[in-house]
Amino acid sequence: MAIIYSYPTDAAPSIGDLLLGSSSLDGNPTKTFSIASIAGLVNTAGGTGTVTNIATTNSTFITLQGGPITNAGTIVASLSAGGTPSNTTFLRGDNSWQPATSSGSPNISIFNQTDPITSAVTSINFTGLGVVTTGNGDDVTVNIAGTTSAVTGIIGGTGINASAATGDVEVSNTGVLSLVPGANITLSSTTGNVTINATNNPGTVQSVLPGNGLQLDSGSFTSSPTIGVEYSGSNNYILVGSSIDVPTVNDIIAFNQNSSSDIKTSTFDTIPIAALPLLQTYIDAGDANVVSNSSDTYTSTASVSNVTTLTQAQYTAIGAGNYDVNTLYVIATVAALKTVRLTTVTNGIISTDGTGTGTGYTLTGNTGLPQSLTGVEGESYSFTVTATPDATHYFDPVVTNNVITGNFPAAATTDVTMTLAGTSLANPTPTITATLQVVTNIQGGPSDGSGFTIGGSQSNSTQTGPTDGSALNINVNQSAGVNFSTTCTASTGYTFPVAPVIVNASGTINGSQTVVTTITGTLQLT
C-alpha cells in the first residue's frame, strides 16, 4: 500500500466518499468507512445534531460581525454606542457614551426630607458623634451607631398634639399659645424661658365706704375718697344715732364755741339763760305781770316775796301769829266781783287720723269745763290750754288760739270760748336706700376688665328700706327681686380655673348708704 500523503488531495469530499481504517470491534481488521457514517457517529455521540449555518443579527446595543457561517468562521461582537468611552463617561440609556455632567461630575441629587439641597453633589462629608467611615479601595463603609433607646413613636401629652405616632410627625402646641401679663404682672419674654414677676402690693385701699352718719365729701369710693360727717337726709349723724330719752341737768351736750371755733361741752344746768334768748323772752313775758322785789337791800326787816290782796275782814280772820313775815298784805276796798267763764274749747288740731282726735299729743291746763275766774272790774284774766306732742309727733304749724286773755268786764258774768288750731304730724321716717358698689379684684386678663363680665346686680343698683324707716336689712329676709345678687363670668378667650369668690353686700344700715359687693378671682387664657 502506498504512503497516505502520496495520494492526491480531494479538495471537495462528499459524504459518500470512503475512508480507510481498522475496526476495534472484531480484531482490528482494515476496513473502509464512509464519511457519512463517521459524521453520523460523531453527531450521535454529541447529542446536538448537525449545525449547517450560523447567522448573526445586531441588537440595540450590540453589533455582531462574521455571519453567516456555514462550515467555519469567527463571530465578533462590539458595542454599537456612539461617543467615546473613557473613565469620565458612562453608557447612557440612549446608547451613547456621555459624561455624568458637563463638567464631568455625576448628576446625584441630595434632599432633606422632600426639600432639595443640590442636584449635582460633588462630595458628601459625614460628621457628628457616632459616625465611623472605613475604606477598602473605592469601597467606603459609613457606620452610624444607633441610639441606646430609639424613639419608636410619638404621643402628644397635655397641651401637645402629634399628627401621627410614627413616620413624618408634626408636633404642635394645643395648650398655652402665648402669655399676656395682667394687672401687677410683668413678663421677661413671651416665648422661651419666661420669668413672671408680680408687682408687690403697696397696700392700696381697694375702696372706702362711709358708714352711719358719714358721707363721701370728694373723690370716689375707689379713688382718693374723702369721708365727712353727714348732716342731711336719713343718714345724718343725729338721726342714725338717735335714742330718745329725757335729759337731766348733768347730761352733756356739745357745741361750737364761736370765740375759738373749737368743739366744747356743757351740762344742761350750766347753760346761762342769756345763751337762750328766745327762752328768756318767753320767761320774761310770763313774768310781765308779776311783782318782783329785786331792789330790797335792807336787812333790818324781812324781804317781801309774796303780795296778797284781801279785805279787812279777811286779813283779821288770819289772826295774830299766822301772818307770813315775807308776804305783803294789801287791804282793798270791797268791790263787786266779776266772773269770766271758759265754757267751750273746740279742738281744731288736725291729726293724721282726723281733726280733734288727740292723736300724737295731749292737752293740759284749763281743760276741765267750765273754767271760771273772778276779779274786780278792769283786772286782767287769762285762760291757757297747752298742747304737748308726744315723742313720735310734732306740730306744723304750731298750735295757736290756745290762750285767751283780757280784763274783767263790767258785766257780772261773761262767757268766753276757745278754738284750738294747728296740725299734728308724725315724725318723718326718711327712706333708707342702699346703693350698691361692685368692687372687683381679678388677677390676670386685660387691665381694662374686658376679660370678664359682671351680671346681675350692677354698681348703682339700689334697695329701699321698710316703711317704718327703722333700718334696712340688706340681703336679709328680703323678698326675691330686691336682694343684691351679682355674678361674674369669663369673656370669650378666657376662663376662671377656679370660680371667682363673690361676697354680695349684706347687713343692716340705719341710713342711706353705699354698700359693697366684692369679687376676687384669677383669669387664664383658654
KAGI-V559592 format. One record per backbone hydrogen bond with DSSP energy under -1.0 kcal/mol. NH is the residue of the N-H (numbers start at 1). CO is the residue of the C=O. Records with the same first field share a line. If there is no record, write none. Layout:
NH = CO + CO
//
This chain:
6 = 3
7 = 4
17 = 14
19 = 33
21 = 31
23 = 29
28 = 23
31 = 21
33 = 19
35 = 17
36 = 15
38 = 34
39 = 35
40 = 36
41 = 37
42 = 38
43 = 39
44 = 40
45 = 41
46 = 42
47 = 43
54 = 69
59 = 62
63 = 78
65 = 76
69 = 54
76 = 65
78 = 63
80 = 61
82 = 95
89 = 86
90 = 98
92 = 96
95 = 92
97 = 82
98 = 90
108 = 106
110 = 118
112 = 115
115 = 112
117 = 110
118 = 110
121 = 108
131 = 128
132 = 143
134 = 141
136 = 139
139 = 136
141 = 134
143 = 132
145 = 130
154 = 165
160 = 157
161 = 172
163 = 170
172 = 161
174 = 159
175 = 159
185 = 182
186 = 197
188 = 195
197 = 186
199 = 184
208 = 221
214 = 211
215 = 228
217 = 226
218 = 226
220 = 223
226 = 218
228 = 215
230 = 213
236 = 233
237 = 230
240 = 236
242 = 239
251 = 248
253 = 266
255 = 264
257 = 262
261 = 257
264 = 255
266 = 253
268 = 251
269 = 249
270 = 267
275 = 272
276 = 273
280 = 276
281 = 277
282 = 278
283 = 279
284 = 280
285 = 281
286 = 282
287 = 283
288 = 285
290 = 287
296 = 293
305 = 326
306 = 326
308 = 328
310 = 330
315 = 311
316 = 312
317 = 313
322 = 319
327 = 324
328 = 306
330 = 308
332 = 310
338 = 375
339 = 412
340 = 373
341 = 414
342 = 371
343 = 416
346 = 418
348 = 346
350 = 422
351 = 354
354 = 351
356 = 349
361 = 358
362 = 388
364 = 386
366 = 384
367 = 365
371 = 342
373 = 340
375 = 338
378 = 408
379 = 376
381 = 406
383 = 404
385 = 402
386 = 364
388 = 362
390 = 360
393 = 390
394 = 425
396 = 423
400 = 421
404 = 383
406 = 381
408 = 379
414 = 339
416 = 341
418 = 344
420 = 346
421 = 400
423 = 397
424 = 350
425 = 394
427 = 392
434 = 463
435 = 513
436 = 461
437 = 515
439 = 517
441 = 519
443 = 521
449 = 446
452 = 449
453 = 489
455 = 487
457 = 485
460 = 436
461 = 458
463 = 434
465 = 432
469 = 466
472 = 509
474 = 507
482 = 479
487 = 455
489 = 453
491 = 451
494 = 491
495 = 524
501 = 520
503 = 518
507 = 474
509 = 472
513 = 433
515 = 435
517 = 437
518 = 503
519 = 439
520 = 501
521 = 441
523 = 443
524 = 495
526 = 493
//
